[in-house]
Amino acid sequence: MSSSLMQGFPPAPDAQVDLGNWRTPPFNRWAYSHVSEIVPSALIYNRPESVQSLPEKPVEIQSFAVEDQGKQLSFQEWLAATYTDGIVVLKNGAVIYEQYFGELKRETPHILMSISKSFTALVAGVLAKQGILNVDSRIDGIIPEIKNSAYAGATVRNLLDMRVGVDFEENYLASDGKIIEYRKAQNWNPLNPGDSARNLREFFPILKETDGEHNQRFHYASPNTDLLGWVLERVSGKRFADLAGELIWKPLGAEQLAYITVDRTGAPRCAGGICTTTRDLARLGRLFATGGQANGVEVVPESWLQDILTADTREAWDTGDFYDFYNQAPMHYRSKWYVEHGEHKMVFGLGVFGQNVFVEPENDLVIAKFSSQPLPLDQDFNTLTHKGINRLRELLR
């Protein structure tokens, strides 16, 4: 059915993608490459005259095989099994492999989902170096509107590291509760008859219950990053979309415009609403391999990236929400990036429904992979994805 979605003028009723179904299969396979047609969005501008060159040096992906439920998958079978929409592999800054499926094309932005968090934290890193943002500042001193909420007393660093003691369950399959109110406030779910049109900035103060102290375990709560976006706007006096363009997208040498979904009042969905092309996501990830530079200029401070790679937050991770989801692998989380320990350290961004960017900095290897998986967060799909990525890392090392 996915190939017939949104075909015709108008499309058949059962083939229409709208605000009510855009994150459910099979509609998500069309929607994730057309988000701005569903949710209002703000543009993140690039600088077309200074696009970062990515030379093409294709290689054959040979000897690739990963096991899935007792069956050996080839590379193409692995891509299909993980519902891949697009994949770009960079080695030493060159495109060595690239493939797209369905709606996604080289020039088409795809939603990052929670890799948006990782992007947002890079903006924070630039503002921190400029002296505009102090990561040790209390949030309620910057955003007094949340002083009576669970965020009272938490710091910007707590937001960055998902170590805020806010009672919020990240249950993507819930049909009611705080997460549904959150989705309606961010403009991702339609309002039901009688619903009040609360916006995103009005949502944070209603989160009053705590589930522990700040700066303790890793507790994944997406509102933290949307609140961080508000902090960045407040301290800089600029819209987040403009900050992202000026501080990251233009100096990065992005090839295409990006965009971010916004609520009814223009507040940005920094936790999940950024959309970029696959190649530009790979460019973003490669900053970890270049010391934060692109086109010979600093985009993100190298010290910020090194802090992500080396921060001692392992204890918070081991007692936190995703320890078992990642099969108790040696990892940590810092400034909204995941870091896998081992002989060849890997840093990566993760988004629901299979959005990923993986970077092995020491080998200048980047793998950007977009997907439209049926479930938001599925451990089997995630494990299979990592099996394939690790096999690619071995083959390309």
N, C-alpha and C positions, 0 to 999 in steps of 0.2 A: 504493500500500500504506500510506502514512503515515497516511491517514485511518482505517484499520482497526486501527492499533496499539493495543494494550492495551484492546481492546474485548471484552466478554464476561467471564464469571465461572467459570472462569478464561479468559484470552485464549487463542487458538490458539497452539500452540508457536512457529510462525513469526511471530507478531505480538507476542511478549513482548519487552519491553525490560529488560535486566538489566545487571549490572556488566561483563559480557563484551562487550556490543555497543553500549552507550549513546552512544559517540562516533563510531559509524559510520553512514553513510546506509543506509536511510531512518530508522533508529531514532533518530538524533539530533534529528530534527524534533519528536518527542514528548518526548525526554529532556531537552532543554535548558530546557523549561518545567516539569519535574518532578524536578529534580536531587535534592531532599531525599528523594524516594521511592526513590532508588537508592544514594546515598552518605550516610552519617551526617553531620548538619549541626548547627551551633550558630546560634541566632538572634541577629540584630543588631537591637536594639529601636529603634523610633522613639518619638516623643512625639505621640500622636494628637490631643491638644488644641491643638497648635501647628503644624499642617501648613502649609507654605508654599503660599500661594494661587497657582495658575496660571490666570489668566483665559483663556477661549477666544475667540479672534478668528480664525476660519477664513479662509484665503485659497485661491484656486484656484492650483494649480501649472500655470501656462500657459507656452507657448513652450519647454517642456523637451524636449530631444532630445540624446542622446549616441550616438556611433558605437561599435558593437561588431561586429568582423569584417565590416566593410563594410555593416552594416545600421544604420539609425537607430532607436533605441529611444525610445519614449514613457516618461513617468514610471512608469506602471504596469508597462510591459515591463521597465524597468530594475530596479524592485523585485523582480519575479519572477525576472529573470535572475541576480540576486545572492542569491536564496534568502532574501528578507527575511521575518523573523518579526514584526517590529514596528518602527515608526519614529515618532518624535516630533520635531517641529521647534518650537523656541522662538525668538521674536523679541521682544526687549525684555521678556522674562519672561512672554509670553503664548504659549499653544499655538496656532500657526497651521496646523499640520497634524498629523494623528495617524491611524495605520492599523495594524491587526493582522491576522495571518493564522494559520490553523490553531489550534494549542493555545494560543498566546499571547493574553492578554487584558490590558486596562488594569491590572487588579489582580494580575496573575500575575508573580512574579519569574522572570527568565531568567538563565542563567549569563553572567557577564561574561567568562569565560576570563581572558586576561591584562590586561584593564582592571582586574582585581583588583589588579594590581601598582600601577597608577596610584592607585587608592583607598588602598592600603596606604601609599604615599608621602605622601599627605595627612595620614594619622594621624601619620606620622613628623614632618611639619612642625609639627604642633601640639605634640607632645612636645618638639621642639627649642626652640620658643619658650618653653615652660614650664620649660626648663632641665633636664628629665629626661633628654633625649637629646643627646649631643654627637656630631655627625656626623663629626667628625675622630677619634673614638676608634677604636682597633683592636678588631676583632671578637673576637679571641682573649682580649682583656682583659675582655670582657663575657660571652662564651661560651667558657670554657676547654676545654670538651669538644671543640672543633674545633682546638686548638692544634697538633695533628700532621697537619692536613689541608692541602690547597692554599689554604685560606682564611687560614692563618697570615700575619700581617703586613698583611692587608687592612683597610681602614677601613669604617665605616658608609657614608661617602660613596661609596666604591667599589661597595658593594652597590647603593646608590640609582641610580648611573649605569651599572650593568652594565660596570664596568671592573675586574673581578676576573680574575686570571690563572689561572682554574680550567679544567682539561681536561674539558669537558662538551659533547657535541654535541647540539644541540637538533633531533634528527631525529625528527619526529612520526610518520614511517612506519616506523621501525625495529621489528624484531620481537624483538630481544635487545639486551643491553648495558646500560649505566648508566641510560639513560632508562626502560627497562622496570623495572629495580629501583626506580627513583625512583617510578614510577607505582604499583607494588605497595606501597611504603612509605607513600605518601600516601593509600592506600585507594581508588584510582581503577581499579585492575585487580585481577581475582581472583587469588588465589594458586593456583599449580599444585601438584599432589600432591608432597609433599616439600619445598616452599618453607618457609623460616623466615619468621615473621611480623615482619619488621623494621619499625619505625615510622619516621616522618619524621625525628625528631630523631636516630635511630640511623643515618640514611642519610648525613648530612653528613660525618662522620669518614671514610667510605670513599672520599671524593673526594680522593685524595692527589696525583694527577698535576697538573702545571701546564702551561699552554700559552703562558706569557709572564709578564711582570711585571705587578703590579697598577698601576692608574691609567694604563694605556696606551690601547689601542684599545677601542672599544665591542664587547663580546663578550656576546651574549645567552645567558644561562643561567638558566632558571627557578628552580633551587634557591637562587639568590642572594636571591630575594624571600621564599621560605619561611624562609630563615635570617634575613632582616630581621625577619620576623614574630616569630621567637623572640627576637631582640634587643629588640624593642619590649615583649614580655611580660616579659623578664628585668629591664629597667631600670625598668619601671613597676610590676611586681608584679601585673599584671592580665592576664586572658585577652584575646586579641586581639578576640574578638567583643564583649566588654564595652567595650574601648577604642574600637572603631569606633562602637559605639552612643552612648557618652557624648560622645566628642569630635567626631564627624562627623554621625551619622545623626539624632540628636535635635536639635541646633542647626540642622542643615540644613533641618528641617521636612519630612523625608521622609514621604510619604503612606502607605507600607506598610512592614511589617517586611522586612528583608533577612536573608540567612543566608549562612553560609560552611561549606563541607565540612571535615570533620576526619578525622584518621587514627584508628587503633585506640586511641590514648591521649588523644585530644582535641586534638592539635596542629593548628593551622589551616592550610589550603591558601591562603596569602596570594598565591601566584603565579597562581592561576587559579580558585579555588573560590567566589568571592563571587557571589551571585545577587540581583538587584534588579529592580524594575519599570522599564519604559522611561522613564516620566515621572520617576522618582526618579534614574535615571542622568542625564537631562537637567538636573535640578536640581543634581546634583553638578558636571557640566561647567560650568554657568553661573557657578560661583564665580570662574572666570577673567574673567568680564565684570563682576562686581560687587565686585572687590577683595577677594574672600574672604568676603563677607557674605551672610547670608540672614536674613530676618525682622528686619532692623535690627541684627543682632549679628554679630560676627566668628566665622566657623567655622574658616577656615584663614588664617594670617597673610598679609597682602598681600605682604609681603617674600618669603615662600616662593614664592608664585605668580609674582612678578616675576622671581625668580631662575630659575625654570623657563623663562620666556619669553625671557630675555636672556643666559643663561649662555654663556660662550665655550667650547663643547665641540665645535665644528664639525670640528676635526682628528681627534678621536677617532671621530666619526661617519664621516668620509670614508674612514678606514682600517678601518672595522668591518664587522660581519656583514651589515647591511641596506642598505648603500650602493647596491648594484646592484639589490636587490629593489625599492627605491623609485626606480629609473631615474635614479640619481645626482642626484636633486633636492637643492637647497640646504636642508639640514635640520640639526637637532641633537637630542640626547636628553639630558634632564635630569630627575632624580628620577622616573624611570619614566613620563615623558610625552614624546611626540614633538612637535617644533616645526618647522613648515614655514615657511621664510623667504619674503619677497616683499613686494609693496606692501601686502597685507592679510595679516598674520601669522595663522597658524592653529596651534592646539595641539590634539592629539588623543590618545586612548587607543585601543589596538588589541588585539583578542583573536582567537585562532584561530577558524576556521570563520565569520568574518565579523562579529565583535562590534566596534562602533565608537562612539565619541562624539567629535564634532568641534566645536570652538569657535573662532569668529572674534571675539575679545574686543572689538575696537574697534567692531564693529557689533552687539554683544549678540545674536549668532546662535549657537544650539546645535542640533546634529542628533545625536540618539541613535538608533542603528540596530542591531537584533539580527538575526542570521541563523543559518541552519543549512546552511551550504555543505557540499558533499560532501568536500572536502579541507581539512585543517587550515590550510595556508598556501599559497595559490595566487596567483602573481603576476598572472595574467590577471584573476582575480576582484578582487584588490586594486586593480589599475589601473582596472578598470571602476567599482568603487565610488568611487574618487577622482574619476573623470571626472564621475560623477553628482553627487557632493557639490560639486565646483567649479562645476558648472552651477547647482545650487541656490543657492550663494553669490552667483553673479552675478545671478540673478533676484531674490534677496531683499535685495540690498544697497541 
